[in-house]
Amino acid sequence: MATIVLSAAGAAIGGAIGGTVAGLSTAVIGRAVGATLGRVIDQRLMSQSVLGGGSEVVEAGRLDCFV
């Protein structure tokens, strides 16, 4: 969720600044920076057990032969 919100905020801020850098509009650069920061936040939240990260691997028995 933070990825979406910060991506939109970055695009808005970049668009407000205006201009281009290395052929890219500042809105595109702002969106990329915001999405990157949002992704870092989302990954940290998801790695905590509060939001379901770190669930245990379920292993089941395997068949030696299928007849």
C-alpha positions in Angstrom: 0.0 0.0 0.0 2.9 2.3 0.8 4.2 1.7 -2.7 1.1 3.0 -4.3 0.7 6.0 -2.0 4.3 7.1 -2.2 4.5 6.6 -5.9 1.5 8.9 -6.4 3.0 11.5 -4.0 6.3 11.3 -5.7 4.7 11.9 -9.1 2.8 14.9 -7.8 5.8 16.4 -6.2 7.9 15.8 -9.3 5.2 17.2 -11.5 5.0 20.3 -9.4 8.8 20.9 -9.8 8.6 20.5 -13.5 11.4 20.2 -16.1 13.5 17.3 -17.2 16.6 15.5 -16.0 18.6 13.4 -18.4 15.6 13.3 -20.7 13.2 12.1 -18.0 10.5 14.3 -16.6 10.7 15.0 -13.0 7.3 13.4 -12.5 8.7 10.1 -13.7 11.7 10.4 -11.5 9.5 11.4 -8.5 7.2 8.4 -9.1 10.2 6.0 -9.3 11.7 7.4 -6.0 8.4 7.2 -4.2 7.7 3.7 -5.4 11.1 2.6 -4.3 10.7 4.0 -0.8 7.2 2.6 -0.6 8.4 -0.8 -1.6 11.1 -0.8 1.2 8.4 0.2 3.7 6.0 -2.5 2.4 8.7 -5.2 2.6 9.6 -4.3 6.2 6.0 -4.4 7.2 5.4 -7.7 5.4 8.5 -9.4 7.0 7.0 -8.9 10.4 4.7 -11.6 11.7 1.9 -9.0 12.3 0.9 -9.0 8.6 1.5 -12.7 7.9 5.1 -12.7 6.9 7.4 -15.5 8.0 4.8 -18.2 7.8 6.1 -21.7 8.3 6.7 -24.0 5.3 4.3 -26.9 5.2 5.8 -30.2 4.1 3.7 -33.2 3.2 4.7 -36.9 2.7 5.9 -37.9 -0.7 5.1 -41.0 -2.7 8.0 -43.3 -3.6 6.0 -45.0 -6.3 2.7 -44.3 -8.0 1.0 -47.4 -9.2 
